[in-house]
Amino acid sequence: PPVMQSASQHETERIELINRIREWNENRLDLFEISFPNQNLEFFGAMRFYFQGDDQKYQTKCLRVSSTATTRDLIGPLVEKFHPDLKMLGCDIYGLYEVHSNGEERRLSEQDRPLLVQLNWGKDDRDGKFILKNETKVNRQREMNNNASSVGGVGTAGESFKRDKKRLSKR
């Protein structure tokens, strides 16, 4: 059985969390203010998410997120927000990435809690953004690039046609 957290440990964790949230809120727009934790240490905040479309332009959407929400919990609503017309297809695979200004990028696991990840940016003195990526398209593009570079051959289709043309009869 799991060990119960003592009341003093719980209160210490709550105070530490309140301090981190207070620091976060001091450095952010009111829109992105994070609420203070309830008795279960759950808190809420608005988060901005990005999605790069086929035109290479980024779209942004904001969601109110709970500290208990996992990446898996957020992928569906994000896809629905960015692509409401595609939600019924459901065959593409999406991933949520944490990207920082220094170019560092990390794919969040299904169990990561994005609001906690974001809150930790303040503790680590860094900033970033969350990008939803259609991994099905990324993988298809990667496969196409690999196939294009690995396809060799003697001549082009036009050259083979020219050679065959010499053997055609005039009929």
MODELLER restraints for C-alpha pairs under 7 A, 6 or more apart:
rsr = mdl.restraints
at = mdl.atoms
rsr.add(forms.Gaussian(group=physical.xy_distance, feature=features.Distance(at['CA:14:A'], at['CA:41:A']), mean=6.42, stdev=0.5))
rsr.add(forms.Gaussian(group=physical.xy_distance, feature=features.Distance(at['CA:18:A'], at['CA:36:A']), mean=6.03, stdev=0.5))
rsr.add(forms.Gaussian(group=physical.xy_distance, feature=features.Distance(at['CA:18:A'], at['CA:37:A']), mean=6.99, stdev=0.5))
rsr.add(forms.Gaussian(group=physical.xy_distance, feature=features.Distance(at['CA:21:A'], at['CA:34:A']), mean=6.38, stdev=0.5))
rsr.add(forms.Gaussian(group=physical.xy_distance, feature=features.Distance(at['CA:21:A'], at['CA:36:A']), mean=6.89, stdev=0.5))
rsr.add(forms.Gaussian(group=physical.xy_distance, feature=features.Distance(at['CA:24:A'], at['CA:119:A']), mean=6.93, stdev=0.5))
rsr.add(forms.Gaussian(group=physical.xy_distance, feature=features.Distance(at['CA:24:A'], at['CA:122:A']), mean=6.17, stdev=0.5))
rsr.add(forms.Gaussian(group=physical.xy_distance, feature=features.Distance(at['CA:25:A'], at['CA:33:A']), mean=5.19, stdev=0.5))
rsr.add(forms.Gaussian(group=physical.xy_distance, feature=features.Distance(at['CA:25:A'], at['CA:34:A']), mean=6.51, stdev=0.5))
rsr.add(forms.Gaussian(group=physical.xy_distance, feature=features.Distance(at['CA:31:A'], at['CA:46:A']), mean=6.80, stdev=0.5))
rsr.add(forms.Gaussian(group=physical.xy_distance, feature=features.Distance(at['CA:32:A'], at['CA:45:A']), mean=6.25, stdev=0.5))
rsr.add(forms.Gaussian(group=physical.xy_distance, feature=features.Distance(at['CA:32:A'], at['CA:46:A']), mean=5.07, stdev=0.5))
rsr.add(forms.Gaussian(group=physical.xy_distance, feature=features.Distance(at['CA:32:A'], at['CA:47:A']), mean=6.52, stdev=0.5))
rsr.add(forms.Gaussian(group=physical.xy_distance, feature=features.Distance(at['CA:33:A'], at['CA:45:A']), mean=6.05, stdev=0.5))
rsr.add(forms.Gaussian(group=physical.xy_distance, feature=features.Distance(at['CA:34:A'], at['CA:44:A']), mean=5.67, stdev=0.5))
rsr.add(forms.Gaussian(group=physical.xy_distance, feature=features.Distance(at['CA:34:A'], at['CA:45:A']), mean=4.30, stdev=0.5))
rsr.add(forms.Gaussian(group=physical.xy_distance, feature=features.Distance(at['CA:35:A'], at['CA:43:A']), mean=5.50, stdev=0.5))
rsr.add(forms.Gaussian(group=physical.xy_distance, feature=features.Distance(at['CA:35:A'], at['CA:44:A']), mean=5.35, stdev=0.5))
rsr.add(forms.Gaussian(group=physical.xy_distance, feature=features.Distance(at['CA:35:A'], at['CA:45:A']), mean=6.30, stdev=0.5))
rsr.add(forms.Gaussian(group=physical.xy_distance, feature=features.Distance(at['CA:36:A'], at['CA:43:A']), mean=5.83, stdev=0.5))
rsr.add(forms.Gaussian(group=physical.xy_distance, feature=features.Distance(at['CA:37:A'], at['CA:43:A']), mean=4.51, stdev=0.5))
rsr.add(forms.Gaussian(group=physical.xy_distance, feature=features.Distance(at['CA:42:A'], at['CA:66:A']), mean=6.97, stdev=0.5))
rsr.add(forms.Gaussian(group=physical.xy_distance, feature=features.Distance(at['CA:42:A'], at['CA:67:A']), mean=5.69, stdev=0.5))
rsr.add(forms.Gaussian(group=physical.xy_distance, feature=features.Distance(at['CA:42:A'], at['CA:68:A']), mean=6.63, stdev=0.5))
rsr.add(forms.Gaussian(group=physical.xy_distance, feature=features.Distance(at['CA:43:A'], at['CA:66:A']), mean=5.88, stdev=0.5))
rsr.add(forms.Gaussian(group=physical.xy_distance, feature=features.Distance(at['CA:43:A'], at['CA:67:A']), mean=5.43, stdev=0.5))
rsr.add(forms.Gaussian(group=physical.xy_distance, feature=features.Distance(at['CA:44:A'], at['CA:64:A']), mean=6.79, stdev=0.5))
rsr.add(forms.Gaussian(group=physical.xy_distance, feature=features.Distance(at['CA:44:A'], at['CA:65:A']), mean=5.56, stdev=0.5))
rsr.add(forms.Gaussian(group=physical.xy_distance, feature=features.Distance(at['CA:44:A'], at['CA:66:A']), mean=4.49, stdev=0.5))
rsr.add(forms.Gaussian(group=physical.xy_distance, feature=features.Distance(at['CA:44:A'], at['CA:67:A']), mean=6.00, stdev=0.5))
rsr.add(forms.Gaussian(group=physical.xy_distance, feature=features.Distance(at['CA:45:A'], at['CA:64:A']), mean=5.49, stdev=0.5))
rsr.add(forms.Gaussian(group=physical.xy_distance, feature=features.Distance(at['CA:45:A'], at['CA:65:A']), mean=5.47, stdev=0.5))
rsr.add(forms.Gaussian(group=physical.xy_distance, feature=features.Distance(at['CA:45:A'], at['CA:66:A']), mean=6.69, stdev=0.5))
rsr.add(forms.Gaussian(group=physical.xy_distance, feature=features.Distance(at['CA:46:A'], at['CA:62:A']), mean=6.34, stdev=0.5))
rsr.add(forms.Gaussian(group=physical.xy_distance, feature=features.Distance(at['CA:46:A'], at['CA:63:A']), mean=5.43, stdev=0.5))
rsr.add(forms.Gaussian(group=physical.xy_distance, feature=features.Distance(at['CA:46:A'], at['CA:64:A']), mean=4.21, stdev=0.5))
rsr.add(forms.Gaussian(group=physical.xy_distance, feature=features.Distance(at['CA:46:A'], at['CA:65:A']), mean=5.99, stdev=0.5))
rsr.add(forms.Gaussian(group=physical.xy_distance, feature=features.Distance(at['CA:47:A'], at['CA:62:A']), mean=5.37, stdev=0.5))
rsr.add(forms.Gaussian(group=physical.xy_distance, feature=features.Distance(at['CA:47:A'], at['CA:63:A']), mean=5.47, stdev=0.5))
rsr.add(forms.Gaussian(group=physical.xy_distance, feature=features.Distance(at['CA:47:A'], at['CA:64:A']), mean=6.29, stdev=0.5))
rsr.add(forms.Gaussian(group=physical.xy_distance, feature=features.Distance(at['CA:47:A'], at['CA:65:A']), mean=6.76, stdev=0.5))
rsr.add(forms.Gaussian(group=physical.xy_distance, feature=features.Distance(at['CA:48:A'], at['CA:60:A']), mean=6.63, stdev=0.5))
rsr.add(forms.Gaussian(group=physical.xy_distance, feature=features.Distance(at['CA:48:A'], at['CA:61:A']), mean=5.73, stdev=0.5))
rsr.add(forms.Gaussian(group=physical.xy_distance, feature=features.Distance(at['CA:48:A'], at['CA:62:A']), mean=4.38, stdev=0.5))
rsr.add(forms.Gaussian(group=physical.xy_distance, feature=features.Distance(at['CA:48:A'], at['CA:63:A']), mean=6.67, stdev=0.5))
rsr.add(forms.Gaussian(group=physical.xy_distance, feature=features.Distance(at['CA:49:A'], at['CA:60:A']), mean=5.56, stdev=0.5))
rsr.add(forms.Gaussian(group=physical.xy_distance, feature=features.Distance(at['CA:49:A'], at['CA:61:A']), mean=5.41, stdev=0.5))
rsr.add(forms.Gaussian(group=physical.xy_distance, feature=features.Distance(at['CA:49:A'], at['CA:62:A']), mean=6.11, stdev=0.5))
rsr.add(forms.Gaussian(group=physical.xy_distance, feature=features.Distance(at['CA:49:A'], at['CA:130:A']), mean=5.17, stdev=0.5))
rsr.add(forms.Gaussian(group=physical.xy_distance, feature=features.Distance(at['CA:49:A'], at['CA:131:A']), mean=5.82, stdev=0.5))
rsr.add(forms.Gaussian(group=physical.xy_distance, feature=features.Distance(at['CA:49:A'], at['CA:132:A']), mean=6.99, stdev=0.5))
rsr.add(forms.Gaussian(group=physical.xy_distance, feature=features.Distance(at['CA:50:A'], at['CA:58:A']), mean=6.23, stdev=0.5))
rsr.add(forms.Gaussian(group=physical.xy_distance, feature=features.Distance(at['CA:50:A'], at['CA:59:A']), mean=5.63, stdev=0.5))
rsr.add(forms.Gaussian(group=physical.xy_distance, feature=features.Distance(at['CA:50:A'], at['CA:60:A']), mean=4.53, stdev=0.5))
rsr.add(forms.Gaussian(group=physical.xy_distance, feature=features.Distance(at['CA:50:A'], at['CA:61:A']), mean=6.61, stdev=0.5))
rsr.add(forms.Gaussian(group=physical.xy_distance, feature=features.Distance(at['CA:50:A'], at['CA:130:A']), mean=6.15, stdev=0.5))
rsr.add(forms.Gaussian(group=physical.xy_distance, feature=features.Distance(at['CA:50:A'], at['CA:131:A']), mean=4.59, stdev=0.5))
rsr.add(forms.Gaussian(group=physical.xy_distance, feature=features.Distance(at['CA:50:A'], at['CA:132:A']), mean=6.04, stdev=0.5))
rsr.add(forms.Gaussian(group=physical.xy_distance, feature=features.Distance(at['CA:51:A'], at['CA:58:A']), mean=5.45, stdev=0.5))
rsr.add(forms.Gaussian(group=physical.xy_distance, feature=features.Distance(at['CA:51:A'], at['CA:59:A']), mean=5.28, stdev=0.5))
rsr.add(forms.Gaussian(group=physical.xy_distance, feature=features.Distance(at['CA:51:A'], at['CA:60:A']), mean=6.46, stdev=0.5))
rsr.add(forms.Gaussian(group=physical.xy_distance, feature=features.Distance(at['CA:51:A'], at['CA:131:A']), mean=5.63, stdev=0.5))
rsr.add(forms.Gaussian(group=physical.xy_distance, feature=features.Distance(at['CA:51:A'], at['CA:132:A']), mean=5.14, stdev=0.5))
rsr.add(forms.Gaussian(group=physical.xy_distance, feature=features.Distance(at['CA:51:A'], at['CA:133:A']), mean=6.45, stdev=0.5))
rsr.add(forms.Gaussian(group=physical.xy_distance, feature=features.Distance(at['CA:52:A'], at['CA:58:A']), mean=4.35, stdev=0.5))
rsr.add(forms.Gaussian(group=physical.xy_distance, feature=features.Distance(at['CA:52:A'], at['CA:59:A']), mean=6.31, stdev=0.5))
rsr.add(forms.Gaussian(group=physical.xy_distance, feature=features.Distance(at['CA:65:A'], at['CA:115:A']), mean=6.81, stdev=0.5))
rsr.add(forms.Gaussian(group=physical.xy_distance, feature=features.Distance(at['CA:66:A'], at['CA:115:A']), mean=7.00, stdev=0.5))
rsr.add(forms.Gaussian(group=physical.xy_distance, feature=features.Distance(at['CA:67:A'], at['CA:113:A']), mean=6.49, stdev=0.5))
rsr.add(forms.Gaussian(group=physical.xy_distance, feature=features.Distance(at['CA:67:A'], at['CA:115:A']), mean=5.41, stdev=0.5))
rsr.add(forms.Gaussian(group=physical.xy_distance, feature=features.Distance(at['CA:67:A'], at['CA:116:A']), mean=6.12, stdev=0.5))
rsr.add(forms.Gaussian(group=physical.xy_distance, feature=features.Distance(at['CA:68:A'], at['CA:113:A']), mean=6.51, stdev=0.5))
rsr.add(forms.Gaussian(group=physical.xy_distance, feature=features.Distance(at['CA:69:A'], at['CA:113:A']), mean=5.78, stdev=0.5))
rsr.add(forms.Gaussian(group=physical.xy_distance, feature=features.Distance(at['CA:70:A'], at['CA:110:A']), mean=6.41, stdev=0.5))
rsr.add(forms.Gaussian(group=physical.xy_distance, feature=features.Distance(at['CA:70:A'], at['CA:111:A']), mean=5.29, stdev=0.5))
rsr.add(forms.Gaussian(group=physical.xy_distance, feature=features.Distance(at['CA:70:A'], at['CA:112:A']), mean=5.42, stdev=0.5))
rsr.add(forms.Gaussian(group=physical.xy_distance, feature=features.Distance(at['CA:70:A'], at['CA:113:A']), mean=4.46, stdev=0.5))
rsr.add(forms.Gaussian(group=physical.xy_distance, feature=features.Distance(at['CA:70:A'], at['CA:114:A']), mean=6.65, stdev=0.5))
rsr.add(forms.Gaussian(group=physical.xy_distance, feature=features.Distance(at['CA:71:A'], at['CA:108:A']), mean=6.89, stdev=0.5))
rsr.add(forms.Gaussian(group=physical.xy_distance, feature=features.Distance(at['CA:71:A'], at['CA:109:A']), mean=6.78, stdev=0.5))
rsr.add(forms.Gaussian(group=physical.xy_distance, feature=features.Distance(at['CA:71:A'], at['CA:110:A']), mean=4.89, stdev=0.5))
rsr.add(forms.Gaussian(group=physical.xy_distance, feature=features.Distance(at['CA:71:A'], at['CA:111:A']), mean=6.07, stdev=0.5))
rsr.add(forms.Gaussian(group=physical.xy_distance, feature=features.Distance(at['CA:71:A'], at['CA:112:A']), mean=5.71, stdev=0.5))
rsr.add(forms.Gaussian(group=physical.xy_distance, feature=features.Distance(at['CA:71:A'], at['CA:113:A']), mean=6.07, stdev=0.5))
rsr.add(forms.Gaussian(group=physical.xy_distance, feature=features.Distance(at['CA:71:A'], at['CA:114:A']), mean=6.45, stdev=0.5))
rsr.add(forms.Gaussian(group=physical.xy_distance, feature=features.Distance(at['CA:72:A'], at['CA:110:A']), mean=4.84, stdev=0.5))
rsr.add(forms.Gaussian(group=physical.xy_distance, feature=features.Distance(at['CA:72:A'], at['CA:111:A']), mean=6.81, stdev=0.5))
rsr.add(forms.Gaussian(group=physical.xy_distance, feature=features.Distance(at['CA:79:A'], at['CA:87:A']), mean=6.82, stdev=0.5))
rsr.add(forms.Gaussian(group=physical.xy_distance, feature=features.Distance(at['CA:80:A'], at['CA:87:A']), mean=5.55, stdev=0.5))
rsr.add(forms.Gaussian(group=physical.xy_distance, feature=features.Distance(at['CA:92:A'], at['CA:134:A']), mean=6.83, stdev=0.5))
rsr.add(forms.Gaussian(group=physical.xy_distance, feature=features.Distance(at['CA:92:A'], at['CA:136:A']), mean=5.47, stdev=0.5))
rsr.add(forms.Gaussian(group=physical.xy_distance, feature=features.Distance(at['CA:93:A'], at['CA:134:A']), mean=6.01, stdev=0.5))
rsr.add(forms.Gaussian(group=physical.xy_distance, feature=features.Distance(at['CA:93:A'], at['CA:135:A']), mean=5.45, stdev=0.5))
rsr.add(forms.Gaussian(group=physical.xy_distance, feature=features.Distance(at['CA:93:A'], at['CA:136:A']), mean=5.34, stdev=0.5))
rsr.add(forms.Gaussian(group=physical.xy_distance, feature=features.Distance(at['CA:94:A'], at['CA:132:A']), mean=6.73, stdev=0.5))
rsr.add(forms.Gaussian(group=physical.xy_distance, feature=features.Distance(at['CA:94:A'], at['CA:133:A']), mean=5.50, stdev=0.5))
rsr.add(forms.Gaussian(group=physical.xy_distance, feature=features.Distance(at['CA:94:A'], at['CA:134:A']), mean=4.55, stdev=0.5))
rsr.add(forms.Gaussian(group=physical.xy_distance, feature=features.Distance(at['CA:94:A'], at['CA:135:A']), mean=5.25, stdev=0.5))
rsr.add(forms.Gaussian(group=physical.xy_distance, feature=features.Distance(at['CA:95:A'], at['CA:107:A']), mean=6.76, stdev=0.5))
rsr.add(forms.Gaussian(group=physical.xy_distance, feature=features.Distance(at['CA:95:A'], at['CA:132:A']), mean=5.82, stdev=0.5))
rsr.add(forms.Gaussian(group=physical.xy_distance, feature=features.Distance(at['CA:95:A'], at['CA:133:A']), mean=5.34, stdev=0.5))
rsr.add(forms.Gaussian(group=physical.xy_distance, feature=features.Distance(at['CA:95:A'], at['CA:134:A']), mean=6.65, stdev=0.5))
rsr.add(forms.Gaussian(group=physical.xy_distance, feature=features.Distance(at['CA:95:A'], at['CA:135:A']), mean=6.41, stdev=0.5))
rsr.add(forms.Gaussian(group=physical.xy_distance, feature=features.Distance(at['CA:96:A'], at['CA:107:A']), mean=5.93, stdev=0.5))
rsr.add(forms.Gaussian(group=physical.xy_distance, feature=features.Distance(at['CA:96:A'], at['CA:108:A']), mean=5.73, stdev=0.5))
rsr.add(forms.Gaussian(group=physical.xy_distance, feature=features.Distance(at['CA:96:A'], at['CA:130:A']), mean=6.60, stdev=0.5))
rsr.add(forms.Gaussian(group=physical.xy_distance, feature=features.Distance(at['CA:96:A'], at['CA:131:A']), mean=5.75, stdev=0.5))
rsr.add(forms.Gaussian(group=physical.xy_distance, feature=features.Distance(at['CA:96:A'], at['CA:132:A']), mean=4.61, stdev=0.5))
rsr.add(forms.Gaussian(group=physical.xy_distance, feature=features.Distance(at['CA:96:A'], at['CA:133:A']), mean=6.29, stdev=0.5))
rsr.add(forms.Gaussian(group=physical.xy_distance, feature=features.Distance(at['CA:97:A'], at['CA:105:A']), mean=6.65, stdev=0.5))
rsr.add(forms.Gaussian(group=physical.xy_distance, feature=features.Distance(at['CA:97:A'], at['CA:106:A']), mean=5.48, stdev=0.5))
rsr.add(forms.Gaussian(group=physical.xy_distance, feature=features.Distance(at['CA:97:A'], at['CA:107:A']), mean=4.34, stdev=0.5))
rsr.add(forms.Gaussian(group=physical.xy_distance, feature=features.Distance(at['CA:97:A'], at['CA:108:A']), mean=5.65, stdev=0.5))
rsr.add(forms.Gaussian(group=physical.xy_distance, feature=features.Distance(at['CA:97:A'], at['CA:130:A']), mean=5.48, stdev=0.5))
rsr.add(forms.Gaussian(group=physical.xy_distance, feature=features.Distance(at['CA:97:A'], at['CA:131:A']), mean=5.12, stdev=0.5))
rsr.add(forms.Gaussian(group=physical.xy_distance, feature=features.Distance(at['CA:97:A'], at['CA:132:A']), mean=6.33, stdev=0.5))
rsr.add(forms.Gaussian(group=physical.xy_distance, feature=features.Distance(at['CA:98:A'], at['CA:105:A']), mean=5.70, stdev=0.5))
rsr.add(forms.Gaussian(group=physical.xy_distance, feature=features.Distance(at['CA:98:A'], at['CA:106:A']), mean=5.26, stdev=0.5))
rsr.add(forms.Gaussian(group=physical.xy_distance, feature=features.Distance(at['CA:98:A'], at['CA:107:A']), mean=6.35, stdev=0.5))
rsr.add(forms.Gaussian(group=physical.xy_distance, feature=features.Distance(at['CA:98:A'], at['CA:108:A']), mean=6.84, stdev=0.5))
rsr.add(forms.Gaussian(group=physical.xy_distance, feature=features.Distance(at['CA:98:A'], at['CA:128:A']), mean=6.70, stdev=0.5))
rsr.add(forms.Gaussian(group=physical.xy_distance, feature=features.Distance(at['CA:98:A'], at['CA:129:A']), mean=5.82, stdev=0.5))
rsr.add(forms.Gaussian(group=physical.xy_distance, feature=features.Distance(at['CA:98:A'], at['CA:130:A']), mean=4.74, stdev=0.5))
rsr.add(forms.Gaussian(group=physical.xy_distance, feature=features.Distance(at['CA:98:A'], at['CA:131:A']), mean=6.54, stdev=0.5))
rsr.add(forms.Gaussian(group=physical.xy_distance, feature=features.Distance(at['CA:99:A'], at['CA:105:A']), mean=4.46, stdev=0.5))
rsr.add(forms.Gaussian(group=physical.xy_distance, feature=features.Distance(at['CA:99:A'], at['CA:106:A']), mean=6.58, stdev=0.5))
rsr.add(forms.Gaussian(group=physical.xy_distance, feature=features.Distance(at['CA:99:A'], at['CA:128:A']), mean=5.43, stdev=0.5))
rsr.add(forms.Gaussian(group=physical.xy_distance, feature=features.Distance(at['CA:99:A'], at['CA:129:A']), mean=5.40, stdev=0.5))
rsr.add(forms.Gaussian(group=physical.xy_distance, feature=features.Distance(at['CA:99:A'], at['CA:130:A']), mean=6.24, stdev=0.5))
rsr.add(forms.Gaussian(group=physical.xy_distance, feature=features.Distance(at['CA:100:A'], at['CA:127:A']), mean=6.17, stdev=0.5))
rsr.add(forms.Gaussian(group=physical.xy_distance, feature=features.Distance(at['CA:100:A'], at['CA:128:A']), mean=4.20, stdev=0.5))
rsr.add(forms.Gaussian(group=physical.xy_distance, feature=features.Distance(at['CA:100:A'], at['CA:129:A']), mean=6.53, stdev=0.5))
rsr.add(forms.Gaussian(group=physical.xy_distance, feature=features.Distance(at['CA:101:A'], at['CA:128:A']), mean=6.27, stdev=0.5))
rsr.add(forms.Gaussian(group=physical.xy_distance, feature=features.Distance(at['CA:121:A'], at['CA:127:A']), mean=5.77, stdev=0.5))
